[in-house]
Amino acid sequence: MTKIKIITDSASDITMELGKELGITVLPLTVMIGDKSYVSGVDFTNDQFYEMMDNYEGVPKTSQVTLFAYKEAFEQAYKEGYTDIINVTINSQGSGGYNNSVMAAEEFFEENPDAKGKVNIFNLDSRSYSAGYGYPVIEAAKKAEKGCSAQEIVDYIQDWIAHLSIFFAPYSLKYAKKSGRIPSAAAFVGEVMGLRPIMRIEDWKITTETKVRGDKAIIPKLIECCEKEQIPKTPYCVVYGNDLTIRDDFIKALTQKFGYPPAEVFQVGAAIAINAGPRVAGLIFKAQR
């Protein structure tokens, strides 16, 4: 009998609570603030992390899920009788997690030769961040519960990844400037002029799509970017940080524009907040390509 285990990491912004509810194993990233390390999603809430980050003059750093942690997760799933393990990782060009998972699978089968033919491990590189893979992982868990085959679920995730587009905007350039994602001089000039970059994440890369002037222009521009590229009537997701007004206004505007609400709403965790800041808005959808 087929039994499917879904695994991902905490940069997917799937909460530990939702992970438990859906049977998803969410492997936490380690966050380092100064000389102290914390387990993301365990040692602090997102809101607590935003406060810690704001009070810290340096730049917090995240540490990838280790080879050992992946191998341990695979071994546990095998012991529990899972026949298929589907693991979806953070963007491989932004973290070594994917490579660690691939090596962990190789070591797992070397150390457990009896597992060959009994369990399949699918390691998938999301090419993205946050809800970009958090959403299809949630859907994958639901499909497993409904009895879909492992290959059907893998095909679904890969199709989503192949068509995925993410647009997001930080409401302040303070954190991008600190992290180095935007050159310091450009960040300073942009802040003074009231410019806000609209960023795109697609096929592993983060680029600046365009710029708008003032906070009020962010949501309309994000919706415009989505409207131009989205496959009509397909699910989309919203991401936000610590500003509930931004979240609620965004959801209202999107629902009015497209005629249906977002499929899921994600609060960004450490992996995104470190670079974009806690006051952020983003939109995830399937693009026509």
N, C-alpha and C positions, 0 to 999 in steps of 0.2 A: 504493500500500500504506500502511495506517495505521501510524503510529509515534508512540507517546505518551510524552511527557516529564512526569514528576511533579516539582514544585518545592514546597518549603516553607522555613520559617525555623528557626533553631536553638532557638527557644523551644518548638518541638514536642517537644523532648527526644529527638529521633532522633539518635543518635550519628553522627558523620561516617563512622565505619567501616561502620555498618549502612546508611547512605545510599549509600555506594559499592557495597556488596554488592547492594543492590536497585535501583541505578540512579536513586536519588532525589537531586536537587540540593538540598542543605541550605545555604541562605544564612545566614551567621553574623550575629548581632547584635554590636554593639560594647558592651563593658562598661567603664565609667569608674570607677576607684577613685582618688579624689583628682584629681591632675593627670595621671594615667597612663591610657591606654586599652588595652584588650585585645580580641582577637577571640575571642568565645565558642566553645568547642569546639576551638580551634586553639592558643591561647597557654596554656591551662591545662586540666586535667581538672576534673571537678566537685568532687572531693575537695580539689584544690588551691585552687579558688575558695572553698569553704567556709572553709578556713583563712585565706585572704586577707581574706575578709569578716569573720571573727571578730576579726581583728587590726586592723581598721579602725574607728575611732570614728564615722565618718560613715556615710552611706548610699550604697552603690554605685548607679550608674544605668546603665540600658541604653539604647542608641540604636537606633532602628528601622532596618530594612533600607531603604536609600535608593532613590529612583526610578532613579538611575543603575545600581545593582546589579541591580534587576529588569530594566531594559531590556537590560543586558548579558547577563543569563541568557536572556532571550527571543531575543536576536540569536544567541547561541551555539546554542541549541536549533534555531533555524531553519536555521542554517548546517549543522548536523548532520543535517538532513533530517527533523526531527520534524514531523508533520502536526497534532498536537494537543498543547497545553501546558496542564496542569492545575496551577494554583498555589493552595495553601491557606495562608492567613496567620493570624497571631496575632489575637486578638480586636480588632476595629477600634475599640472604645471604650476599649481600653487602650493602643493604639499606632497610629501613622499608617501602618504597613506596608501595610495593605490599600489605602488611598487612593493610596499611592505606586505600588502594583502596577497599579491601574486607570489611572493617568496614564501609567505606563510603557508599558502596552499601546497606549494611544492614540498616544503619541509613536513607538513602534516602527512602527506601520502608516503613520504620516505620513512617516517617514523611509525606510520600505521598502514602497512602494506595490505592488511586485511580489509581496509576501507575501500580499496579500489574495486569499482563495480558496484559498491553498495551505496556510495554517496557521491554526488556531483557538486562541485563548487564553481559558481559563476562569479567572477570578480568583474564589476563594471565601473568604468571611469565616468563619472557624471559630467565631466568637462565644465562644471559650474559650481555654484555655492548656494547655501540656504535652501529656500523653497524650490530652487531650480531642480534639485533632486529629492528634497523632502517630500514634495507632492507626489511624484510617481512612486516613491517608496511606500507612502501611505496607501496609495491605490493598489500597489503590488500586494500588500498584506491583506487587503480586502479581497483581491482576486484569489489569493491562496486559500482564504477562508471559504470562498465559494466553490473551490474545487478545480480551479484552473491548473493546467499543467505548468511545470517549471519553465518549459520552453515558451509557452504562451506568455508568461509573465516577463521573461527575459526579452522577448520580442517587443512587448508593450513598452518596457523601460527604454530599450534601445531606440524605438521609434520616437518616444518623447524627447530623449536626449538629442536625436538627430534634427529635430524641428524646434528645439528650445531657443527662446530669446528672453533675455532679462534686461530691463531698463530700470535704473534706480538713480536717485539723486540725494546727496547729502545736503542738509539745510545749513550746514556750516563747513567751512574748509579747514577748520582748526585741526581735526584729526587726520584728514588726508595729508595735510602739510606735515604733521608730526611723523606719520608712518612712511612718508616718501612716495605715496601713490601718485601725488601731484607735486611737481617741483615747487619748492618753497616760494620762489619769486612769483610764479603763476598763481599760487594759492593766495599770496598776500595781495596781489593786484586784484584778483577776483573778489576777495572779501571786501576790499575798499570800494569796488565798483558795484557791489551787490550782485555779482554774477554767480550763478549756480550751474555746475556742470551736470548734464544728463549723461550718465554712464551706461555703456552697453556691455553685457557679458554674453559671449557667444563663442562656441568652439574653442574653449580654453582661455580666450583672451578677454582682457578688460580694456576697453577703449572709451574715449570721450566722443559721444555721438553728436552733441550740440551743447549750447549754453543758453540759459535764459536769465533775464534780469528780475530779481526779486523772488521771494518765497511764493507769492500767489501764482506765479507762472509755472511752478513745478508740476502740480497735478495735471493741469490742462495739457502740458507738453508730454508728460508720460502717457496720458490717454491717447494723444495724437499719434505717438510712436507706435503704440499697440494697434490702434485702428488701421494704420497703414499696412501692417505686416501680419496680423493675426489671421489664422484660419477661422473663418466665421463660425460662430456658435460653439467653439471649443472651450473647455474649461480654462480659467485663468486664476492666478493667485495674487494676493497682496502681501507685501512685507512692510513692516513698520518698526519703529524703535520705542522710544519712551513717550511719544506725544500721541495721546489717544484722540485728540481733536483732528490731527492729520489723518490718522487711521479712519475715523468715522466719516470725515469729509471725502476722503478718497473712495471709500466703499460706496457712499451715496452717489458720487459723481459717476463712477463706473457702472453702477446698476442702472442709473438713468440713461447712460450712453448706450450700453449694450443690451439692456432689457433683461439681464439676469445677474445675480450677485456673484462674487468670487467663490470658487470651489472651496478654497481654504484661505485662512489669514494667519500669517506667521510673524511672530515677533523675533527680530534678528538677535542672535546671540553674539558671543565674543568674536568669532571669526570675521564677521562683517563689521561689527561695531568698532573694532580696533582701527579699521581703516576708514570707515565712512562716518563714524560717530553715532551716537544714540538717536539723534533726530534725523530720520531718514525715511524715504518712501520708495517703494519698488513695485514692479509689476512683472509677473512671470507668465508666459503664454507660449502656445505653439504657433510658429511662424510658417508662412507659405514659402517653402523652398524644398 
